[in-house]
Amino acid sequence: MTTQLTTQEKIDIINSHIKNIAINQYNVQLNLVEENAKTLPDASNVSSYNSQITQMSNQLAALQAELSSLSSTN
């Protein structure tokens, strides 16, 4: 038996992923704020947080593109 997801179910799943990534991205942004508030911020932590934020932005863009492609077929 093969189960097919409806377009709306796929959209709901993508939206869930988008929300989770957005939450994680905000958490990393707060980590960056906290790191930069230190008297001597650790440069490697700052770099890591910036990299993570960029990666999550790329993931969000990819999911938005997938969402747009599904929405246009709906």
DSSP file (Angstrom, degrees, kcal/mol; ACC not computed):
  #  RESIDUE AA STRUCTURE BP1 BP2  ACC     N-H-->O    O-->H-N    N-H-->O    O-->H-N    TCO  KAPPA ALPHA  PHI   PSI    X-CA   Y-CA   Z-CA
    1    1 A M              0   0    0      0, 0.0     2,-0.5     0, 0.0     0, 0.0   0.000 360.0 360.0 360.0 127.4    0.0    0.0    0.0
    2    2 A T        -     0   0    0      2,-0.0     2,-0.6     0, 0.0     0, 0.0  -0.891 360.0-153.0-105.6 129.8    1.4    3.4   -1.0
    3    3 A T        -     0   0    0     -2,-0.5     2,-0.4     2,-0.0     0, 0.0  -0.896   8.6-159.2-103.7 124.6    0.4    6.5    0.8
    4    4 A Q        -     0   0    0     -2,-0.6     2,-0.3     0, 0.0    -2,-0.0  -0.848  13.3-132.8-101.8 136.5    0.5    9.7   -1.1
    5    5 A L        -     0   0    0     -2,-0.4     2,-0.1     1,-0.1    -2,-0.0  -0.672  22.9-123.6 -82.9 141.0    0.6   13.0    0.7
    6    6 A T     >  -     0   0    0     -2,-0.3     4,-2.3     1,-0.1     5,-0.2  -0.394  25.4-109.1 -74.8 162.7   -1.8   15.7   -0.5
    7    7 A T  H  > S+     0   0    0      1,-0.2     4,-2.5     2,-0.2     5,-0.2   0.905 121.6  52.5 -58.4 -41.3   -0.4   19.0   -1.6
    8    8 A Q  H  > S+     0   0    0      2,-0.2     4,-2.5     1,-0.2    -1,-0.2   0.886 107.4  51.4 -64.6 -38.3   -1.8   20.6    1.5
    9    9 A E  H  > S+     0   0    0      2,-0.2     4,-2.2     1,-0.2    -1,-0.2   0.908 110.6  48.9 -64.0 -41.2   -0.1   18.0    3.7
   10   10 A K  H  X S+     0   0    0     -4,-2.3     4,-2.5     2,-0.2    -2,-0.2   0.917 111.0  50.1 -63.3 -42.8    3.2   18.7    2.0
   11   11 A I  H  X S+     0   0    0     -4,-2.5     4,-2.7     1,-0.2    -2,-0.2   0.914 110.0  50.8 -61.2 -43.0    2.7   22.5    2.5
   12   12 A D  H  X S+     0   0    0     -4,-2.5     4,-1.9     2,-0.2    -1,-0.2   0.897 110.7  48.9 -62.1 -40.9    1.9   21.9    6.2
   13   13 A I  H  X S+     0   0    0     -4,-2.2     4,-2.2     2,-0.2    -2,-0.2   0.923 111.9  48.3 -65.2 -44.6    5.1   19.9    6.6
   14   14 A I  H  X S+     0   0    0     -4,-2.5     4,-2.8     1,-0.2    -2,-0.2   0.923 110.2  51.9 -62.2 -43.9    7.3   22.5    4.9
   15   15 A N  H  X S+     0   0    0     -4,-2.7     4,-2.4     1,-0.2    -1,-0.2   0.871 108.3  52.2 -61.0 -35.9    5.7   25.2    7.0
   16   16 A S  H  X S+     0   0    0     -4,-1.9     4,-2.4     2,-0.2    -1,-0.2   0.916 110.4  47.4 -64.7 -43.3    6.6   23.2   10.1
   17   17 A H  H  X S+     0   0    0     -4,-2.2     4,-2.7     2,-0.2     5,-0.2   0.917 110.7  52.5 -63.0 -43.1   10.2   22.9    8.9
   18   18 A I  H  X S+     0   0    0     -4,-2.8     4,-2.6     1,-0.2    -2,-0.2   0.924 110.2  47.9 -59.2 -45.1   10.3   26.6    8.2
   19   19 A K  H  X S+     0   0    0     -4,-2.4     4,-2.5     2,-0.2    -1,-0.2   0.929 111.6  49.9 -63.3 -44.3    9.0   27.4   11.7
   20   20 A N  H  X S+     0   0    0     -4,-2.4     4,-2.5     1,-0.2    -2,-0.2   0.914 113.1  45.9 -61.8 -43.0   11.6   25.1   13.3
   21   21 A I  H  X S+     0   0    0     -4,-2.7     4,-3.0     2,-0.2    -1,-0.2   0.911 111.4  52.5 -66.5 -40.7   14.5   26.6   11.4
   22   22 A A  H  X S+     0   0    0     -4,-2.6     4,-2.2    -5,-0.2    -2,-0.2   0.902 110.6  48.1 -61.5 -40.6   13.3   30.1   12.1
   23   23 A I  H  X S+     0   0    0     -4,-2.5     4,-2.2     2,-0.2    -2,-0.2   0.940 113.6  46.6 -63.7 -47.1   13.2   29.3   15.8
   24   24 A N  H  X S+     0   0    0     -4,-2.5     4,-2.2     1,-0.2    -2,-0.2   0.895 111.0  52.5 -62.6 -39.6   16.6   27.7   15.7
   25   25 A Q  H  X S+     0   0    0     -4,-3.0     4,-2.4     1,-0.2    -1,-0.2   0.914 108.7  49.8 -63.3 -42.0   18.0   30.7   13.7
   26   26 A Y  H  X S+     0   0    0     -4,-2.2     4,-2.3     1,-0.2    -1,-0.2   0.900 108.7  53.2 -64.3 -39.5   16.6   33.1   16.3
   27   27 A N  H  X S+     0   0    0     -4,-2.2     4,-2.1     1,-0.2    -1,-0.2   0.912 110.1  47.3 -59.8 -42.7   18.2   31.1   19.1
   28   28 A V  H  X S+     0   0    0     -4,-2.2     4,-2.4     2,-0.2    -2,-0.2   0.886 108.8  54.7 -67.6 -37.7   21.6   31.3   17.3
   29   29 A Q  H  X S+     0   0    0     -4,-2.4     4,-2.2     1,-0.2    -1,-0.2   0.902 108.6  48.8 -60.9 -39.6   21.1   35.1   16.8
   30   30 A L  H  X S+     0   0    0     -4,-2.3     4,-2.7     2,-0.2    -2,-0.2   0.887 108.1  54.0 -66.8 -37.9   20.6   35.4   20.5
   31   31 A N  H  X S+     0   0    0     -4,-2.1     4,-2.7     2,-0.2    -2,-0.2   0.905 108.6  50.1 -59.2 -40.8   23.7   33.3   21.1
   32   32 A L  H  X S+     0   0    0     -4,-2.4     4,-2.7     2,-0.2    -2,-0.2   0.914 109.6  49.8 -64.5 -43.5   25.6   35.8   18.9
   33   33 A V  H  X S+     0   0    0     -4,-2.2     4,-1.1     1,-0.2    -2,-0.2   0.931 113.1  47.4 -59.5 -45.6   24.2   38.8   20.9
   34   34 A E  H  X S+     0   0    0     -4,-2.7     4,-0.5     2,-0.2     3,-0.4   0.913 112.2  49.0 -63.4 -42.8   25.3   37.1   24.1
   35   35 A E  H >< S+     0   0    0     -4,-2.7     3,-1.3     1,-0.2    -2,-0.2   0.924 111.1  49.6 -63.3 -43.6   28.7   36.3   22.8
   36   36 A N  H 3< S+     0   0    0     -4,-2.7    -1,-0.2     1,-0.3    -2,-0.2   0.697 102.4  63.5 -70.0 -17.7   29.2   39.9   21.5
   37   37 A A  H 3< S+     0   0    0     -4,-1.1    -1,-0.3    -3,-0.4    -2,-0.2   0.628  83.3 101.3 -80.3 -13.1   28.1   41.2   24.9
   38   38 A K  S << S-     0   0    0     -3,-1.3    -3,-0.0    -4,-0.5     0, 0.0  -0.338  84.1-121.2 -68.9 152.9   31.1   39.6   26.6
   39   39 A T  S    S+     0   0    0      1,-0.3    -1,-0.1    -2,-0.0    -4,-0.0   0.904 111.3  22.9 -58.8 -42.0   34.1   41.7   27.4
   40   40 A L  S    S-     0   0    0     -5,-0.0    -1,-0.3     2,-0.0    -3,-0.1  -0.758  86.8-155.9-127.2  85.0   36.2   39.4   25.2
   41   41 A P        -     0   0    0      0, 0.0     2,-0.7     0, 0.0    -5,-0.1  -0.313  24.3-114.8 -60.5 141.7   34.0   37.7   22.6
   42   42 A D     >  -     0   0    0      1,-0.2     4,-2.3    -7,-0.1     3,-0.3  -0.698  20.5-151.5 -79.3 116.3   35.4   34.4   21.3
   43   43 A A  H  > S+     0   0    0     -2,-0.7     4,-2.5     1,-0.2     5,-0.2   0.836  94.1  54.5 -61.0 -35.0   36.0   35.0   17.6
   44   44 A S  H  > S+     0   0    0      2,-0.2     4,-2.3     1,-0.2    -1,-0.2   0.877 108.9  48.4 -69.6 -35.1   35.5   31.4   16.7
   45   45 A N  H  > S+     0   0    0     -3,-0.3     4,-2.9     2,-0.2     5,-0.2   0.925 111.6  49.7 -66.8 -44.1   32.1   31.4   18.4
   46   46 A V  H  X S+     0   0    0     -4,-2.3     4,-2.5     1,-0.2    -2,-0.2   0.928 112.9  47.4 -59.5 -45.7   31.1   34.6   16.6
   47   47 A S  H  X S+     0   0    0     -4,-2.5     4,-2.4     1,-0.2    -1,-0.2   0.910 112.2  49.7 -62.3 -43.4   32.2   33.1   13.3
   48   48 A S  H  X S+     0   0    0     -4,-2.3     4,-2.6     2,-0.2    -2,-0.2   0.917 111.2  48.4 -62.6 -44.6   30.4   29.8   14.0
   49   49 A Y  H  X S+     0   0    0     -4,-2.9     4,-2.5     2,-0.2    -2,-0.2   0.923 111.9  49.3 -63.5 -43.7   27.2   31.6   14.9
   50   50 A N  H  X S+     0   0    0     -4,-2.5     4,-2.1    -5,-0.2    -1,-0.2   0.902 111.7  49.5 -62.3 -40.0   27.4   33.8   11.8
   51   51 A S  H  X S+     0   0    0     -4,-2.4     4,-2.6     2,-0.2    -2,-0.2   0.915 110.6  49.6 -64.1 -43.6   28.0   30.7    9.7
   52   52 A Q  H  X S+     0   0    0     -4,-2.6     4,-2.5     1,-0.2    -2,-0.2   0.902 109.8  51.2 -62.4 -41.4   25.0   28.9   11.3
   53   53 A I  H  X S+     0   0    0     -4,-2.5     4,-2.1     2,-0.2    -1,-0.2   0.912 111.2  48.2 -62.6 -42.9   22.8   31.9   10.6
   54   54 A T  H  X S+     0   0    0     -4,-2.1     4,-2.2     2,-0.2    -2,-0.2   0.922 111.2  50.1 -63.7 -44.6   23.8   32.0    7.0
   55   55 A Q  H  X S+     0   0    0     -4,-2.6     4,-2.2     1,-0.2    -2,-0.2   0.907 111.2  48.6 -61.2 -41.8   23.2   28.2    6.6
   56   56 A M  H  X S+     0   0    0     -4,-2.5     4,-2.7     2,-0.2    -1,-0.2   0.864 108.2  54.3 -68.0 -35.1   19.8   28.5    8.1
   57   57 A S  H  X S+     0   0    0     -4,-2.1     4,-2.2     2,-0.2    -1,-0.2   0.906 109.3  48.9 -62.4 -40.7   19.0   31.4    5.8
   58   58 A N  H  X S+     0   0    0     -4,-2.2     4,-2.1     2,-0.2    -2,-0.2   0.900 111.0  49.9 -64.7 -41.1   19.9   29.3    2.9
   59   59 A Q  H  X S+     0   0    0     -4,-2.2     4,-2.4     2,-0.2    -2,-0.2   0.912 110.3  50.3 -63.3 -42.8   17.7   26.4    4.2
   60   60 A L  H  X S+     0   0    0     -4,-2.7     4,-2.5     1,-0.2    -2,-0.2   0.901 109.5  51.0 -62.8 -40.5   14.8   28.8    4.6
   61   61 A A  H  X S+     0   0    0     -4,-2.2     4,-2.1     2,-0.2    -1,-0.2   0.904 110.3  49.5 -63.5 -40.8   15.2   30.1    1.1
   62   62 A A  H  X S+     0   0    0     -4,-2.1     4,-2.1     1,-0.2    -2,-0.2   0.906 112.5  47.0 -65.5 -41.4   15.2   26.5   -0.3
   63   63 A L  H  X S+     0   0    0     -4,-2.4     4,-2.6     2,-0.2    -2,-0.2   0.877 110.0  53.1 -68.6 -36.3   12.1   25.6    1.7
   64   64 A Q  H  X S+     0   0    0     -4,-2.5     4,-2.5     2,-0.2    -2,-0.2   0.896 108.8  50.3 -63.4 -39.5   10.4   28.8    0.5
   65   65 A A  H  X S+     0   0    0     -4,-2.1     4,-2.2     2,-0.2    -2,-0.2   0.916 111.6  47.6 -64.4 -42.7   11.2   27.9   -3.1
   66   66 A E  H  X S+     0   0    0     -4,-2.1     4,-2.0     2,-0.2    -2,-0.2   0.904 111.8  50.7 -63.7 -41.1    9.7   24.4   -2.5
   67   67 A L  H  X S+     0   0    0     -4,-2.6     4,-2.7     1,-0.2    -2,-0.2   0.908 109.4  50.7 -62.4 -42.6    6.7   25.9   -0.9
   68   68 A S  H  X S+     0   0    0     -4,-2.5     4,-1.9     1,-0.2    -1,-0.2   0.898 108.7  51.4 -63.0 -40.8    6.2   28.3   -3.8
   69   69 A S  H  X S+     0   0    0     -4,-2.2     4,-0.6     1,-0.2    -1,-0.2   0.885 113.8  44.2 -66.0 -37.2    6.4   25.4   -6.3
   70   70 A L  H >X S+     0   0    0     -4,-2.0     3,-0.6     1,-0.2     4,-0.5   0.882 111.7  53.1 -71.9 -38.2    3.8   23.5   -4.4
   71   71 A S  H >< S+     0   0    0     -4,-2.7     3,-0.6     1,-0.2    -2,-0.2   0.838 104.4  55.7 -67.0 -32.2    1.5   26.5   -4.0
   72   72 A S  H 3< S+     0   0    0     -4,-1.9    -1,-0.2     1,-0.2    -2,-0.2   0.725 108.2  48.6 -74.4 -19.7    1.6   27.2   -7.7
   73   73 A T  H <<        0   0    0     -4,-0.6    -1,-0.2    -3,-0.6    -2,-0.2   0.513 360.0 360.0 -92.4  -6.0    0.3   23.7   -8.4
   74   74 A N    <<        0   0    0     -3,-0.6    -1,-0.2    -4,-0.5    -2,-0.2   0.448 360.0 360.0 -87.8 360.0   -2.4   24.0   -5.8
